[in-house]
Amino acid sequence: MLLDTKVARERISFETAAQHATTRIPVFPPDRLVGDARATLMSHHYDCASHIMVCEDQRFLGLVRIEDLLGAPADAALDDLMDRDAPTVTPHEDQEIAAWRAVRHGESALTVVDANGRLVGVIPPHRLLAVLLWEHEEDLTRLGGFIKGTESARTSSEEAVERRFQHRIPWLLVGLIGALLAANFVERFQNQLESTLMLAFFLPGIVYLADAVGTQTETVVVRGLSVGASMGQMLRRELLVGLAIGLTLALVAGPLVWWIWGATDVALCVGLAVFAACGTATLAAMALPWLLSTLSLDPAFGSGPLATVIQDLLSILIYFAIASVLI
C-alpha cells in the first residue's frame, strides 16, 4: 500500500527533510509475510522501493532493506526482518543534517517521521545525493567569500562582467585594507628588519602556515556547525590539534633554519613564531564562525577573506613581537 499523504500536509520551510521526502513508498504492517510483500512490490510502482517501511496505524516501527526482503523465506514475517533502530529525522530537520545522518549510519535512504512517530515519507537515495552535492557546492562557494547561495554558484559562470565584479570586489577590498594594515605593521618593525634582514626571509612562510592551519580549522568548524555539532564539542579538540600542529612545525622549522642559515636567534624566533601563529590561527578560525553563528548569520562566511586577513595580521604581529624580544 502507499502512505496516506494527509500525514504530510503540514506546511514546511525551505531546505528541510520533508521537502525531499516521497510518500510513494511500500508500507506494510509488521505481520505481513515476506512472500505477500514481494508480490505487492511487483504489482505497484514506487518512487523508492529500496527500503520497505513497517508501520502499525501509520506509526513507524522499523524498516526492511530490499536486499533482506529478497533473500528471506516467503513465510517469514516482516517483524522478524525489520531494523528497529533505523535512523530517522523530523520533517523540519535541515536537509544537510538529514543527509549526513544517513551517511553516518550507512543508509542509502532516510525515514522522515513526525513528533508522534508517524511516518511522513522517505528521502530516496537520489535526493540524498543531490542534497550532499548541493551543500558541497554551497560550502565551496561560501569558502571563496564572494557568493552566498548555491543557485548563484551554479549560474556564476554565465554571469555578466558587471555581476562578477559586484560579487567579488567587496571581499577583495577587505583584503586590500588588510594588506595595507600588514604593511603598516611591518613598517613599525623597520628597525628589527634593518638590523637583521634575514627576518624578512621567513615572513611569507609563517603567514602561509598560519593561513593553512586556520583554513583547515575553519572547514571543520563550519561543517560541524552546519550539521548541528556544538562549539563545545569541537573547541577542545581543535585547539589541541592546532597547538600540536604548531609545535610539530616549530620543531621542524627551527632546526632547519639554524642548520641552513646558522642563525640561532633567528631560528628560535621562527620556531616560536610558527608555534604561536598556528595556535592563534586556530583560535581565530573557531571564534569567527562561532560569532557569526551566534549573531544568526551564516557561519560559512567566517571562512572567507575576512578570517584570512585577521590571521595574516596576527601572524605578522606575533612574528615581529617575538623578534623584537629575542633579536
N, C-alpha and C positions, 0 to 999 in steps of 0.2 A: 504494500500500500504506500501511498505518498503522504508526506507530512501535511497536516492541516495548516494552511498558510495563515489562518486567523491568529495563531500564536505569535507571529512575527509582524503584526500590523503596526506596532508602536513606532512612532516617528523616531528616526535615529539621526545622529550627526554625521558629518562627512568624515571619511577615513576611519571608520570603525569596523569591528569584526563582522557585525551583522550586514554591513553593506556588501561584503564579499561572499556571504553565505547563500547557498542554494537550498531550496526546500524540496526539489525533485530528487529525492534520495530514498533508498529502500529502508523501511522501518517495520520491524516485526516485534511481536511480543516475545518474552523470554521462553515460553513453552513451545514455540514454533519449531518443528522438526527441520533438520538441515535439508532433507530431500524436498520438502514443500517450499522452503525458502529459495532453493536453487531453481525450482520450476517457476516460481513467481518472478525471479530475476530475469529469466529467459523470455518472459511474456510481456515485460514492461520496458520502457525506455527511461533512463535516468540521466540527470546531469552528472552525477557522480555515484559510482557503484563500487568504489574501491573499499569502502567501509560500510558495513551493514549496522544500522542503529538498532539497538534493543531498548524498547520503551514499554512502559506499562501506564496506561492512562496519560500518555504524552510525557511522562516523566522519564528522563534519560537514565538508564541503568548501566549501560556499557555499550561496547561495540565489538563486532566481529570483522576481522580483516578478510578480504575476499580470498586470500591465499589459504586461510584456515578453513573457510567455508567450503572451498572446492575440494580440499583434501580430507574432510571429515566424513564419517559414516552417515548414510542417509537417515538413519533412525536416531541420531544424536540430537539433543535439544540445543538451541542457541544459548540457553542459560549456562550450559556446560562449556561453551567455547568462548564466551564473550570476555573481553578485558574490562574489568570493573574499575580499573584505575586509569582509564584513558584520560589524557589531558583535555580540559575544556576551557572556554573563555566566555565571558559575558558579552551580550550584544554591543555594549558601548565601549568595549576594550579597544584601545588603539590598535590599528591594523599592524603596525610594526611589532608591538609587543606580542600580538597573537601569532604572527609568523615566526618569531624567534622562539616562542614557546613550543610550537610544533617541531622546529628544528632540534631544540634541546631534548625533546622526548623521542626523536627519531620517527615522527609521524609524517606521512605524506599528505594527510588531510587533518582538519581540526574541527571538533564539535563545538557548536555555539549553544549555550543553554541560558535561560533567564534566571532571575533571582530565586524562583521557586523550583528550579531544577527541571523545568520543561524544555524540551528540545525545540530550538529555534531554527536550526539548519546546520549545514556542514560547509566549511570553506574547502573547496576542492583543490587538488594539487596545483592545477594551472593558475589558480588565483593566488595561492601562497607564493608561487614562484614570481608572479607578477608584482606582488607586494614587495618581496625582497629586492627585486630588480629596481622597482620604483624608489624605494627608500635608499638603496645604494647609490643611485644616480643623484638623488637629492642631497645626500650627505657629501658626496664628492663635490657637487656644485657649491654647496654652502662652505665647504672647506676652502674653496677658492676665494670666498669672500665677496662675490660680486653678483650672485643671483640667488633669490630667495626660494623660489618654488621649483619643483621638478618639471612642471609643464613649461616653465621658462627655459629650463635646461634643455628640454627636448627641441625647442624651437630656436635656441640661441644661434645655431649655425645658419639659420635663414634670416636673421635679423638684419636690418639696415645698419649702415655705419653709425648713424646717429644714436640708435638704441644700444649698440655695442659700447659706444663711448660713454653713454649715460650709466650703463651698468657697472663699468669698471673704474671710471675716473674717481668716484668718491673715496674708495678704499685706497687707491694709489696716491691720492692727495694726503691721506692719513700717513701712508708710508713715507711720502716726501717730507712731511713735518717731522716724523721720527728720524729720518736721515739727517735733517738739519740739526736736530737736538743732539744726535750722536756726534756730529762734527763739533758742536759746541762743547760737549763733554771731553772730546779728545783734545781740543784746544786748551782746556783748563789744566790738562796734564802735560802741557808742552815741555815743561822743564824736565820731567822724567824721560820724555822721548829724546830730548836733546842730549841728556847725559847717557842714556842707554838706548841707542837707536834700535837695538835688537828686539826691544819690546814690541815694536810695530810689526815684526815678522809674524807673531803668533796671534795677533788680534783677530784676523778673519777666521782662523781655526777655532778659537774659543767661542766666538759668536755663532759659528756654524754648529758646533757640538751642542751648545745650549738650545739652539733652534730645533735641532733634530730630536733631542730628548723631550723638549716641550711639545713638539708635534705628535710624537708617539703618545704622550700622556693625554693630550687633548683628544686624540682619536678615541682612546679607551674611555675617557670620561664622557664625551659626547655620546658615544654608543651606549654606555651604561645608563646614562640619564634617559636616553630615548627608549630603552626597553624596561624602564621602571626601577633600576637599581638606585639605591640611596647613596648620597655622597659619603655618608659614614661608612658604608661598605667598601668604598674604593679609596678613601683618604689614606688610611694607614698603609695599605699595601702599595699604592702608587708612590707614596712618599718614600717608603723603604726601598722600593725598586729604583727610584730616581737617585737616591743617595748611593745605593750600591753601584749603579752605573757610573755616577760621577767619580766615586772612589776608584773603580776599576780603570776608567780612562785617565785619571790623575796618576795612578801608579804606573801606567804605560807612558804617558806623555812626559812626565818629569824626568825619568831616567833617560829617555831618548833625547830630549833637549840637552841634557848635561853631556851625554855621550857624543852627540854630533857637534854641538857648538862649544862645549866645555865651559859654559857659564852656569855656575852653581846657583847664584842668586836668581838668575832668570828662570832656570829650570824649576826652582822651588816656587817662584811666582806663578809660572804657568800651571804647575800641578795643583796648587791651591786654588787658583782661579777656575780651572776646569771643574774641580770638585764643587766649589761654591756656586758657580754659574749653573751647573746641571741641577743642583738641588733647588736653587731659586727658580729655575725654569719649570721644574716640576710643580712647585707651589703656584706659580703664576698660571700654568696651564690648567690646574684644577680650580683655582679661585675664579677665573673669569667666566667659564661656562656655568659654574655654580651660581655666581652672582646674577648672570643673565636669566638663569632658570628661576631664581628666587624672585626676580622682578617680572616674572611671567613673560619673558622674552625668549626667543628661540636660542637655546644654548649652542646650537651649531655655529652661530656667528662668532662665538668666542674662540673658534679655531681658525679664524681668518687673519688678515693682515694686522688687526689691532693687537692680537696676542703676540705676533711676531715682533712688532715694534717694541712692545713692553719688554719682551725677553732680550732683545738686542740692546736696549738702553741699560737694562740691569746688568747684562754681561760686561759691557764696557765700563760701567761704574765699578763693578766688583774687581775687574782686572786691574784697573789703574789705581784703585784704592789699595789693593794688596801691594802693587808695585811701589806706591809712594811710601809704604811702611818698610818694605824689605830692601828697596834699592835706593 
